[in-house]
Amino acid sequence: MKKTINFKLLLLLLTVIFLAGTAQAHEHPDKKPGDSAQHEAVNEQTAHPGMAGEDAHVHDEAMQEHHETMMEKAALEDFPTLHPLVVHFPIVLLLLAALSQFAGFFVMKEPLSWATLLFVLFGFIGAVVATRFVHPHTVELSAIPAWLLEQHEKYADLTLYSSLAALVLKVLSQFFLKRVLWAEALVFVVLAFSAWSISNASHFGAQLTHIEGIGPQGHYLEMHSSAEEHEH
């Protein structure tokens, strides 16, 4: 009975950590509450300084209509790529897998072992989807963004292969080797490598997006429909 209660508490705690990590990944900490309104006001004042009279009024009406239509949850087809919507899941799950595998050496070994198995399973699936099905294709990159993209894809591939290796090793350890210490230690080493590689992939991806401007609003991306993106 006590084990059942502990396992439920563990699952609740890990769920809270997962949801908090996902929410944090979507936050913009550098934005202050008034920044958006101030930025919009500045744009209204400086966007077309040469416009006057009726032209300026028409432009203002068009901008207002655009803002009103965008004040709703965007549909999936509105995104130039689904990569940002998918990639946070393997990031969080693989980091949690490494953490739970390490914690399992000390406390709640069996429940944490099952949690690790689930984390690495769904983390690997998320990595496959992010790297093989919804990975955006870029066009006309200059030297620096092209190098950053190369690094991002290199570490993304390392994450994919290492998470697959960790999944296979974890299955062997869990079901065939009865979680013998050396096998569990090997799983942790591979998961630690996967956590390191996905951290690097995330860093280069963020640098591409937020410093070089590759991706937002479809900039420097080949624009495909969802079906075409799936084929790539």
Secondary structure, 3 states (H helix, E strand, C coil): CHHHHHHHHHHHHHHHHHHHHHHHHHCCCCCCCCHHHHHHHHHHHHCCCCCCCHHHHHHHHHHHHHHHHHCCCCCHHHCCCCHHHHHHHHHHHHHHHHHHHHHCCCCCHHHHHHHHHHHHHHHHHHHHHHHHHCCCCECCCCHHHHHHHHHHHHHHHHHHHHHHHHHHHHHHHHHCCCCCHHHHHHHHHHHHHHHHHHHHHHHHHHHHHHHCCCCHHHCCECCCCHHHHHHC
